Amino acid sequence: MAVDRRTLIGAALCAPIFARAGHAAAAPTLTGAAAAKGIRCGSILAERYLQDHHYRDLIADQCGIVTFENALKWTALRPSADKFDFSRSDKLLQWATGANMEVRGHNLLWPRQDRLPKWLASYDFGEKPGERSQALVGDHIETVMHRYAPYMQSFDVLNEAIQPESGDYRKSVLTPTPGAAEALFDFAFHTARRAAPNAQLVYNDYMDWGDGSKAHRAGVLRMLEGFRKRGVPIDGLGIQAHVTATADAATIARRERDWRAFLDEVTDMGFRLLVTEFDVDDRDLTGDVATRDAQVAGYARAYADLMLDYPQLGTFMLWGLVDRYSWLQDFRPRKDGLEKRPNPYDDQYRPKRLHDALIQAFNHAAPRKPSY
C-alpha cells in the first residue's frame, strides 16, 4: 500500500509525542482538518524556512497553501523604476509547486510610504502625477500577474490602505490626496481583473476585534461600500488577524459582539472573507508556559470559531508555524523578556495547545464550498 508523503512526515515529527501518549496513529494536520470542511489552510513561506529542513518538512506536512512572506512585495521585486527582480519569488514558487501546494499572491499594492521602495520617494511623477502613478502601478500589476496568475488563484491586490487612527486613506507618493487614492485603488482592481479574469481579488488589512480598532473598521467599511457602489471588481476582505490575547472573559465577549457586527456588514455587501495572517500575541498574559499556552489556545479557539461560523470564509492562513521564527518576537516584546508563544509549534517543532485548538475549530466548522 502506498503511503502519502504528508503522512510520513507527520508521523516522523510527532512520533515521540504520540509514543509518550500511547497513540499509534499520526496526528491530524491543520490542512487536513480544514480541507475536510472545504477550507484552505496554510502559512507563510520565506527563504530562511527552506534552509531549515525541520521547518520545511513542517510546512509540507501542515500546509496546503502558502503565502510568500515578503518576496512578492514591491521592496523585493522592484530594485528600480525600470527593473523587476523575480529571483526570490521564483525560488519559493518552485519549491511550493514542487510540494503540490497552492500559493496566494501577497501583495500587488501596499500604499504605505514606509513599505514602498526608496527610489519612489524621489521619483518624478511629472505634471500629471495621477496618470503617472496609475501607469507605474498598472505596469507592476500586469507584469506580476502575467507571470504568476497561472500558479496563484488569489491575490491581495491592495494591502493596508486605511490609516487606522482616522479611518482615512493612507497618504504616500502614490496617493497624495483622497481623490488620487480612490482613483488608484479602483484602477488597481480593474487592472488585476483584466490580467487574471478568474482570480480571487482581495483587499487585505489588519483591523481587528480589539477595542482600539473602531475607526479602522469604519474606514474599511466605507472603502468597501465605495468599491461596491462603483462596481470595482473585488471579491473578498482579507483579515490579517494578528490578535492579542486576553484572559478576561468580559473583554472577549465584547470583542466578539463588535467584530460580528463588522463581519455582518462586510458579508451583507456580498464579499467573501479570508483570514490571511493569523497569530496570537501573548504579551499581556502572565503565568507559566502551560498557563499562557492554555489562554492563547482558548482565545484562538474563540476567534477561529467566530470566523469559521461565516460560510463566506474559505481561507485560513497563519503567519508562521514555529514560535522562534515569529515576527512578534521583536514587535512589542513581553515586559518579562520571555519569548512569545504565538504559533502552533514550539521551538522544538512540537505541536502546542494552539495547534489543537485550531484543529478543533476546523472540526467544529460547518462544511462549505471552496472559495475559488
N, C-alpha and C positions, 0 to 999 in steps of 0.2 A: 504493500500500500504506500503510495506517495505521501510524503509529509510536507506540508506547506512551510515555506521559509520563515514566515512570521511566527508560526507555532514553535519552530525550532529555536528561534532567537528568544521568544518569550519564555520558553521553558528553561533555557540556559540562564537567563537573567534572574529568574525567580526561583530556580530550583532550591537554593539554600534556604530561602524564606519558607517555601512550602514544605520542605523536608522537616523543618522545625515544627511547623504547624500540623504535620501529619497528613498532608494532602499529596496526592499524586498527580492531579490534573494541572495543566498550565493555567496561569492566571488570566482572567479576562483582560482584553485590551480596550483602551479608550476608543479607538476607531471601530473595533468590533461591536462594542455596546452601542455606539452611536449609529453605525451603519444599519444595525438591526431595526432602527426606527426611522430610517431614511434621512439621517443627518450625517453631514461630512464633519469629521473631527481631525484636527492636526495641530501643528505648531510651527514655529519659525525655523528657518534653515539659514545658516551662515557658514562661511569658510572655516571658522575655528571649530565648529562642531564636526566637520568632516575629518579633521585632524585627530579627533578623539574617537577611537573605534568603539568604545563603550557607548558614547553618546550617539554616534552614527547608527549603531545597531538598535539603540533605544528608539530613535526616530523611526527607523524602518519597521520596528515592531508595533509601536503605539499609534502611528500617524498614517492616515490615508491621504492626506493633503498637507502641503507645506506652503508657507509664505516666506519669501526672501526677506530677511530682517532689514537689510539696507541696500542690497545690490541693485535694486531697480529704482532707487531714488535718484533725483537729479544730481546730487552731490557725488554719486558713484558713476553715473552714466555720462555726465557732461563735463569733461575737463576744460572745455572751452565752448564758445558760441557755435563753432562750426565743426565740432568733433563729438563723436559718441565712442564710448569705451564699454563694450559688452563682455569683456573677458571674465569679470566676476560672475555676472548673471548667467552667462553661457555655461560656466563650470558647474554652478549649482543646478541649473536646469538639466544638464547631462546626468548628474547623479540622481536627481529626483525622478526623471523619466526612466532611468535605468532600474530604479527601485519600484517602478509601476505606481508612482504617486501622482496625484493631481497637484497643480500649482495655482495659487492665487496671485494676481498681479498687484503689487503694492509698491509705490503708488505713482500715478501719472502726473499729478499736480499737487504740490504742497506749498501753498502761498504764504508761508511764514518766512519773513526776511532772514531769520537765523537758520533756516533749513534750505536755503537756496544757495547755489554755487557762488563763490565770492566774486567771480567775474561779472555776475549780473549787477552788482552794486554800481559798477561804472559803465554798464552797457549803454550805448547810445540808442535811445528809442525814437529819436528824430522829432519831427514836427507833429506827427500823429502817433503818439505813444500807444494809444489803444489798439490801433491797427497793427503796429509793430509787435506789441505784446501778444496779440492773438496769432500772428504769423509764427512767432517763436514757439508758443505753446502748441499750436496746431502741428507744426513740423515735428516737435518732440513726440506728441501722442501718436501721430501716424507712423513715425519711424519705429517706435517701441511696439506698438500693437501689430503692425505688419510683420514684425519679427517674431513676436511671442504669442499672438492670439491663437495660432494653431495648437498651442500647448496649454493655454490658460483660458478657462471659460468664465472667470470672474475677475474684475478689475476694480480696485479703489481708484476711481477716476479723479476724485477730489478728496483731499485729506486736511482736516483741521482748518477749515476756512472761517470759523467763527471765533471771535475774541471772547473767551469765557467770562471775563468780568462784566462785559457790557452786553453781550449777545449780538454785537455788530460784526460786519465783515472785517476780517483782518486787513491791515494795510501793508503793502510791500511795493517794491519797484514794479511789480506786475499788476498790482491793484491799488493805485494811489487814491482812488475815490470809490465810494459805494457804487456809483454807476458803472465804473470800469470793472469792479469786482463782479457785479451781477452779469455784465455782458461777457466777461471772460469765462466765468463758470458755466454759463449756458453754452457758450461756444465749445468748451472742453467736452461736455457730454455729447453734444451733437457730433463733434469730430470723432469721438470714440465710437459712437453708434455707426457712423459711416465706415470706420475702419474695421469694426467687428460686429456685424449686424446681430449675431446670435449670442454675444457675450452678455453676462450679467454686469451691469454698470452700477457702482455703489458710491455713495457718499460716506466717508469714514471719519469718526470723531470720538473724543474721549470724554464727552459729557457722561456723568454717571448718576447713580441714585442717591448720592450724598446731598447733605443739606446745602452745601455751597454751590450747587450746580444749577440753580433755578434759572438764572439769567442765560446761562449757556444753553440749557434745554429750550428755553423760549426762542432764542436766536436760531437754533437748528430747526425748530418747527416753522418759524417764519420763512426760512430759506426753502425748506421742503415744500411748503404751501405755494411759494412763488414758483418753484420748479413745476409743480403740478398745474398751476393755472396757465403757465406759459408753454406747456407741452414739451418740457425738457425731457429727453429720454433717460430717465434714471429709474432703476429697478428696486433699489433697496438702501437701507441705512445700516452701515457697519458701526457697531458699538465696541469700542476698544476694551471696555470692562476691566480697567486697572483699578480694582476696588480695594478699599482699605477696611480691614476687618474691625469689628467692634463686638464685644460680648454682651452689649446692652440690648435686651430683647425689645424694649420700647423703641429704641432708635431704629432697629431693624424693621419693626412693624411700620414705622412712619416712612422709612425709605421705600419699603415695598409699596405702600399706598401711592406715594407720589410718583414712583417710577412706572407703576402700572398705568396711571393716568397718562403719562407721557407716551408710553408704548401704544396705548389705545388710540391716541391721536395720530401717531405715525401709521399704524396699520389701517385705520379708518380712511387714510388717504390712498390706500392701495399699495403701500410699499412693503417689501419683504424685510426681514430682519436677519442680521448676521452678528454673531459675537466674533470679533476679529483679533483680539489681543488680550485674552484673559489671564490674569494672575491675581493673587491676593496678598496685599501688603499687610504684614503683621506688626508694623512699627508701634502701634498703640496697645498691643496686647502684652500682658505680664504673665509671670509664672514660668514653670519649667517647660522643656521642649514638648513633652507629652500634652501638657495643658494647652499650650499655644497651638499645637497641631490640631487638637480636637476643636478648638474655637475656629481656626481657619477653615477646617472641613465643614463645620456647621454653617458658617457664614457662606461659604461657597455653595453648599447644597441649597440654601435658601435662595441665593441669587440664580443659580442654574435652574432650579425648579420653576421659578417665576419666568425666566426667559423661555424655557422649553415648553411652558404652558401655551405659548403662542405657536400655532401651526405654521405661521409665516417664517419661523426660524428654521433654516435648513443647514446652517454652517456654524460650527463652534470651534474656534481656533484659540490655542493657548500661546502666550508669548514666552515660551520656554518650558522645558521639562525638568531640568535639574537646578536645584537651589543656587549653587555657587556660580552658575553662569548667568543668573538673572541680572538684568539692568537695575533692578531695585536695590541691589547691594550698595550701589553708590548714590542712590537717589533718596534723600531724606533718611539717613541711617537711623537705626534704633539708638535711643539715648543710652542704653546699657552697653552699646558696642557689639552686641551679639549679631551673628549672621541672621539675616532674614530667611524665612522658610516659606516662600510664596508659590512654589511649584509642586507638581505631583510627586517628584522624586527627590530624595536627599542626595548628599554628595557622594554616597557610595552606590548610587543608582538603584536604591531600594524604594519601592512604592510606599507612599505615606498615606495617611488618612484622607488627604485631599484627593488622591487618586481614587480611593474607594468611594468617596462622596460623589465624584463626577460619574463614575460607573453606575452608582445607584440612581443618580438623576437621569441618566440616559435610559436605564432600565424602566424607570417610572414614567418616562415621557410617552405620550401618545404617538403612534406611527404617523408618518407624513410622507408625501411625495418629495423626491429630490427637487431642489430649488432651481436647477437649470439643467 
